[in-house]
Each structure stands twice: as C-alpha cells, then as structure tokens.
Amino acid sequence: MVPMNQVLLVSFLLFSIGVAGVLIRRNALIILMCVELMLNAANLNLIAFARHSGTVAGQAFALLVMGLAAAEVAIGLALVVALYRKKDTVQVDGINLLKG
Amino acid sequence: MPFAESLWGNLVQDLPLLVPVLFLWIVGTLMLWPLGSWLLKSMPKRQWSGITFVVLLVTLVLVFRTPAGQGFSGMFQVDGLTTGFQILAIVAAAITVILSQPQLNALKEQSVEYYALILFSTSGMMLLVGATDLVSLYMALELMALCIYILVGYLREQDRGIEAGIKYFLLGAFSSGLLVYGMSLIFAAAGGKTTNLAALNQALALAPRNAELMIFTGVILVLAGFGFKVAAVPFHMWSPDVYDGAPTPITAFLSTAPKAAALGAFVRLFGTAFNGVHGDWAAPLSFMAAASMILGNIAALRQQSMKRLLAYSSIAHVGYMLLAVLSHDAQAGAQAIWLYMLTYLLMQGGVFAVIIYLQGKGEGERIEDFRGLSKRRPMLAFAMLVFMLSLGGIPPMLGFFAKFYLFKLAIEQGFVTLTVLAFLTSAISAYYYLNVVATMYFKEAPEGEAQPMGSGLSIVVFATCLLVLVGTCLGPWLMDWTARIVLV
C-alpha cells in the first residue's frame, strides 16, 4: 500500500501546478485545464483516504466532483466560444474593458 | 429487494423536506421542455416574468409549510436557518424577476431560459443553506454558481457582457477548485471516514497532532473559497467588473441572493464542522472582515459609475456581516446576518429598480445621470434618498437597526476593535451615499430626458420604499418579531 504521505505530496504537487497555471497562463482554455488539475488533486485525496479508511463517502464525493467538473467545463467552453466569436481571441489579456 | 424497499422508504420519508426545491426543479424543467416552452411562447413575452414571479411566490408558501427535520442520510436539514435563508433567496429572486422584465424588453432579449436559470439557481441556494454535508454543500454551491455564470454572460452580443461572464467564470471555477481541495484535506485529516459536518467536528477534535497543518491549510482554503463567493477582500477583485458588465437585474441578483445563501452556508459550516478549530480561522476571518470594510468603503469613494459604487459598498457590507460569522454563537450570528441581509435586500432591490428605471437602453448608470432628479421625478428621488440613507445606516432608517443589531452582537462577543473599525468605516460610507443624494437634489439637470421604462418598476420602487419607511417607524419591534418567527 502506498503511504498516505506520498499521496498527499502528489496531490499537493498537482494542486500547486494547477494554481500556478491559473495565475501564470493567459489562455482561457489552459486556465480551464489548470482548474481541472486542481479538482483532480482533490479527487486523489478523497479517493486515497476513502480507500485507506475502507469507507465509501469519499469515493462518492469524488464521483460527484467529476460530474460537476464536466458541467463546469461545458459552461466554460460555451463562454470561451462566445468570447472567441466576439473578440477573435481566447487570451484573457485581451479583455480589459471593465476597469477601475 | 430489501435494499430497494428501504431506499424507497427513506425517500418517501425524506422528500417532504425538499418539496419547495423539487417544485422549482419541475417548473424550471417544464419551462425548458418543448411542451412548456410552447405554452410560454404562445403568450406575450412580457408575461413570462409574471409567471416566474408567481412560481416563486408558490415556492415561498411551500417553504413556510415545510416541516423541520433532517434527511437524506444527514445530507440536508430543515431548521430555522434553512427556512430563513431560503426566504431571503426567494425574495431576492422575485425582485430580480420583476426588474428583468422591462430591461430585457428594452434590449429585446427575453427568453425562457433566462427565467429558468434564475429558478435553478434559486433552487441551488435553497439546497445550499440546508446542506449539512460536504458533498451536498459543494453540489448546491456549484448548482447555484453554474447558473449564475451563464446569467452574467447573458448579453453575449455585448463586449462588456461576455467579458464579465468570462471573468466571473474563471475566478469562480478557480475558487471552487480551492474550496474542494480544502474540503478534501479536511476529509483526509478527519480520517477519511465521514463528510457529515457534525461528525467532522468530532473527528477533527480527535485528529492526531501531525494532522494540524493539514487541518489549518484545509480550513484556510475553504475560507478562501467562500471568500470568493461572498466577495470579501482579498478575494473581491472580480466583483466590481462583474457588477459593471452583467445585465443590471442580474447585478441586483448577484449582490443579494448568492451572498445571502453563501453566508448562510458559511455560518453553518464554520459554526458546526469547524467549531472545534475556531482558533485556526478566527484570525484570518477577522482580517478579511476588517480589510473588506476598509477597502470596500474607501474604493467606493472615487467611483463614477453607480453599479461599481454599489459593488464596492456591497464588499463593505459583507465585511460587516463577517463580524457575525466570527461569533462563537452560531445561532445569534445567523440571526444578525439574516436581519441585515433582509434589509440590505430591500434597499438594494429598490436602488437597482431606480437605476433600471433611469437606464434608457443599457446606458445611464453613472452617478452624474442622477443630476437634478429631484426636479424631474420628485417621487423617484425621494425613494432613492430613503434607500441611500438606509444603506448608509443613518438613524432612524431601517438599515440603522440592522447594523445596530449586528454591532451589538459583535461587541457582546468581544470584538471591540473590529466593531470600532466598522463604526468608523460606516461613517465613511455615509459620505458617498450622501454624495448621490446631493447630486440628485443640488445639481442642475442635464439636457434631454431619459426614457422611462415601465410601470412594474415603479411598483417595486414604491413597495420597497414603503417597506423601508414602515420598518423605520417600527424598526426595533419589527426586527425582534421577524427574527423570532423565522429563526427559532
């Protein structure tokens, strides 16, 4: 069995990559992917610890997170498509009308 | 099939708790299905908001008739807090629906989906405030937020609309990532056995010493996730832009309903599951409250746009309400937040009704546009005066009593420094609220006149104005009474 510390380490790395990506990258699609990484880091924790304790609550939670992530991506892509149609770009630097 | 039978038995037993939410789901789905949308399309578009309003009123009645209790394996609970905050969400949605009718008519953007999304989002809020499990809490939060992402970007033909939608979506998705990772850490630290809030509190108390860092990180991440949802400093940067770019009725919705629901869940989550680790989140939350009050009020001083001014002032109002989340007594905290949110809802609804009334076609939302309003439309200017004084918390307006209640609780709980700060910053807020009043009464009217937009709005303006004024006369008694009937 993999020790829990290593699971936590891997999930923390995944989460950090996700956060860094959201903060650094300027492409809306890549930001969306990085958000997915953050969610999957959480899923890894949930599943590993549910398995460790032998209960199913965490696994159910992980399934639900996956479903909601899919819904979130659907809406996000719709918004990105609308942005692309309007502005011909998916770079978030290109949108700066609202300020102050 | 004993399993299926027990499942069925539990379902029948627990369903009464969800009747109002189910009603919203069914109506919303029917609106989107061919039959329902065909029925709706056979009647004039301007009646859709009326129908949605009636649906929300029926839901309100159903909420009052829902029995208290717990169900769905401890996932959902109906108690005073649930009922109270469900009422807030429904009232906010009803105000939004009335405000939407003239605006969407003027923009020629009426659609069934818009109203269905408002209903679905409201159902998410109603689940959120009753959620007693991390799983149902997260699910309800996403249901609420996903619908609002679409509503914010609803005017996709406008550059500003789509920009606001994208900004809100990206930051919202990021914040839910933080939230769910925080939840997974808490779940892990509690031994990976339970996601129930009450059970988590017990499990966290027994957690081994080497899990302390994990609990702390988890609590901070959950705090950050909720900070985004209620727009507290330092997680507020989306709010002015989104308020500015979203359709005005949705701005009104955004500044009241999701905040009320998220604050309700905030109180429940931190009062139940994280009650034992109060030391971990008390200091960061105090910082968030103080920073929201200071930054919200100071940034509002230099705004030219009315919607941005309201965005910053709503950050400040959230700062005051976080004082009540801090309180050790979750029940009293919920009560103070509920009263504050109820008065805030009325005032905010009234202010946005006035703004929409003045907007010709999506324009005219600058403070300058209010010049000489007292001469052009004296009644409207008077209503705006009432709302502004009340938002500023100037006695004896209704807003003052709500603030008084909140600050009294904060002092009783021993947050003297924070309360003094709240007093000082709310004195600053009086400046910019009164600035709007001065613009209306002492500046000359501009050339040309804005096009009036419909009679439904004047009803909202005068109804809320009347409510605020009645509350002013009967303030203290009314407050005691409303708090007692709802949050038992």
Interface residues (C-beta under 8 A of the other chain):
Chain A: M4 L8 S11 F15 G18 V19 V22 A28 I31 L32 V35 M38 L39 A41 A42 N43 N45 L46 A48 F49 A50 H52 S53 T55 A57 G58 A60 F61 L64 V65 L68 A71 E72 I75 G76 A78 L79 V80 A82 L83 K86 K87 V92 I95 L97 L98 K99 G100
Chain B: L134 V135 Y138 M139 E142 L146 Y149 I150 G153 R156 E157 D159 R160 I162 E163 A164 G165 I166 K167 F169 L170 A173 F174 S176 G177 L178 V180 Y181 M183 S184 L185 F187 A188 G191 G192 K193 T194 T195 M214 P240 D241 D244 G245 Q303 Q304 S305 R308
